[in-house]
Amino acid sequence: MIFKNTSVIVTGASRGIGEATARHFATLGAHVVLAARDARRIEGIVADLEAQGLSACAWPTDVADAGQVKSLVEATLEETGRLDLLVNNAGLIDPIARLGDSDPEDWGRIVDVNLKGVYHGLRYAIPAMAAQGGGTIVNISSGAATSALEGWSHYCATKAAVLSLTRVVDKEYRSQGVRVIGLSPGTVATGMQEQIRASGINPVSRLDWSAHIPADWVAQAIAWLTRDAADAYLGTDFSLKTGEGRRLVGLPAA
């Protein structure tokens, strides 16, 4: 129960990395607020956690909407009085297409969720954390932040922008106790990988399923990033693709 009496928000908590993270922190004793557009799905997860005697609640949220994210943070503060960890996980990659074939509205929707959604989380979590003397924000990143992958112009561009946000926020708020760090997990066995596989566009789509790590490993890494031992990585993207990264978290070697 190392996170007892702490409050955690996880966006994109209806499946994949977000669901695994919400479940992991609930088992560690935190009160977890699951945020996602799929209200029925997150309410089902909360019911399952509560049946285990764990503390969680569902707050339907579209992170692309600033007002909804503001309400999410305010509701969390009203219920628990604090916000110790925000996991900016919500993200999209589909539809995957070469830029010349992309639809502007679809491309813009990725920006709204992957970039503006992270900004909205930062915007409303930072003042609350600074006021209470500190907190941690983990932005789920990707190797796409620093790589060029065919068909992923929207994903690469937004993840690169999120890495810049991580750097800027660290510079602006570390002195106020707000810890901001990115996590680049590598490829993870989630529904997003099924979408990538179906596209067949770049080498990532042709990886064997066994190459992808479990979402639970990402959740364990996020828990490790809340520790002082991770302070050396503040303002950067911590990678689970390296042997050193996995060793620090306590995961099997690559």
KACORHU-V816616 format. One record per residue. PHI is phi in whole degrees, 0 to 359 (* if undefined). Layout:
BEGIN
PHI ; PHI
END
This chain:
BEGIN
* ; 292 ; 252 ; 302 ; 68 ; 249 ; 237 ; 231 ; 251 ; 237 ; 271 ; 61 ; 272 ; 279 ; 192 ; 58 ; 300 ; 297 ; 297 ; 300 ; 292 ; 299 ; 296 ; 296 ; 290 ; 296 ; 291 ; 275 ; 106 ; 283 ; 272 ; 251 ; 257 ; 270 ; 241 ; 190 ; 286 ; 278 ; 300 ; 299 ; 294 ; 290 ; 293 ; 293 ; 295 ; 299 ; 300 ; 295 ; 294 ; 295 ; 295 ; 269 ; 81 ; 260 ; 255 ; 200 ; 212 ; 253 ; 223 ; 305 ; 212 ; 257 ; 295 ; 289 ; 258 ; 302 ; 297 ; 291 ; 291 ; 301 ; 295 ; 301 ; 292 ; 297 ; 295 ; 296 ; 294 ; 294 ; 281 ; 245 ; 85 ; 199 ; 221 ; 266 ; 213 ; 243 ; 252 ; 278 ; 253 ; 306 ; 195 ; 231 ; 227 ; 267 ; 276 ; 270 ; 198 ; 298 ; 304 ; 292 ; 256 ; 284 ; 264 ; 304 ; 292 ; 296 ; 298 ; 294 ; 296 ; 297 ; 297 ; 300 ; 273 ; 289 ; 255 ; 294 ; 298 ; 293 ; 304 ; 300 ; 299 ; 299 ; 302 ; 263 ; 279 ; 301 ; 301 ; 294 ; 292 ; 297 ; 294 ; 267 ; 99 ; 148 ; 168 ; 235 ; 237 ; 248 ; 263 ; 289 ; 250 ; 191 ; 299 ; 295 ; 295 ; 234 ; 234 ; 251 ; 239 ; 303 ; 87 ; 246 ; 303 ; 294 ; 287 ; 299 ; 295 ; 288 ; 291 ; 296 ; 294 ; 295 ; 299 ; 295 ; 299 ; 302 ; 294 ; 293 ; 296 ; 300 ; 295 ; 278 ; 234 ; 301 ; 295 ; 260 ; 88 ; 271 ; 263 ; 237 ; 212 ; 265 ; 232 ; 257 ; 276 ; 83 ; 275 ; 237 ; 285 ; 226 ; 299 ; 299 ; 294 ; 294 ; 294 ; 297 ; 298 ; 293 ; 289 ; 64 ; 277 ; 236 ; 302 ; 298 ; 290 ; 254 ; 292 ; 292 ; 303 ; 293 ; 283 ; 272 ; 276 ; 290 ; 298 ; 301 ; 296 ; 295 ; 300 ; 296 ; 294 ; 298 ; 300 ; 295 ; 293 ; 280 ; 275 ; 299 ; 299 ; 268 ; 300 ; 296 ; 257 ; 302 ; 78 ; 227 ; 261 ; 276 ; 250 ; 266 ; 276 ; 261 ; 298 ; 294 ; 299 ; 293 ; 297 ; 298 ; 283 ; 93 ; 257 ; 300 ; 295 ; 295
END
